[in-house]
Amino acid sequence: MTDPDERRIRVVLADDHTLFRDGLAELIQTDPAFQVVGQAADGDKVLALVPVLRPDIVIVDVEMPGPGARAVVSRLRQVCPEATVIVLTMHQNSRIVQELLDCGAAAYLVKNIARDQLIAALHAVHQSPRNVLLSVSRETLGRGEPAEGGGRPLSAREMEVLRLTADAYSNSQIATRLGITEATVKRHLSNIYAKLGAVSRVDSVRKAMAARLINPVIDSGRNGRPPE
């Protein structure tokens, strides 16, 4: 007799927020077609898990510890080419969207997507992995990103977040230091990425240094250089 689990669509989740991952796993498994077979809190862990678990779908966030989103998506396509990679994130930035699609992501979904839409998207991507699925606004797709250092100026608060990012502070550490929520930190980072045309924390720091918005010696107080 065939094991019913063998007919289910196997999913691996990668996001640095445990509560969100657990909730997402429960949501996905309300559809009996899916089975969440693994979870990871950072890019290195998901890259180690996927070749072992051989899932059908890998869902990753843009903002995770470890390698940047582009490196994670590209590497996932190499180590497990049969797996379909879906980006599920809060970031709506046309440059990020395009670069991750170019790296091999089959879908780019925002975290405010409804439950039924998410389940439908997972089915659609699994059935037609060669098609690209997006759930971003028309404004996002139509908005050209600014040239390096040439976009809108960063606000005073965004500069504070950027400097702490350059000092290798995590989102939770930045939130504590500035007396704001972690969600607010992520929103500031999203704005910083859009203004600098960056796709990750490291990229935003490098571009800010190139644009002379921060000084690698003065502003990177922990070690004199941005995080790798």
Buried (B, 14 or more C-beta within 10 A) or exposed (E): EEEEEEEBBBBBBBBBBEEBBBEBBEBBBEBEEBBBBBBBBBBBBBBEBBEEBBBBBBBBBBBBBBBBBBBBBBBBBEBBEEBBBBBBBBBBBBBBBBBBBEBBBBBBBBBEBEEEEBBBBBBBBBEEBEEEBBBBEEEBEEBEBBEBBEBEEBEEBBBBBBBBBBBBBBBEBBBEBBEBEBEBBBBBBBBBBBBBBBBBBBBBBBBBBEBEBBEBEEBBEEEEEBBE
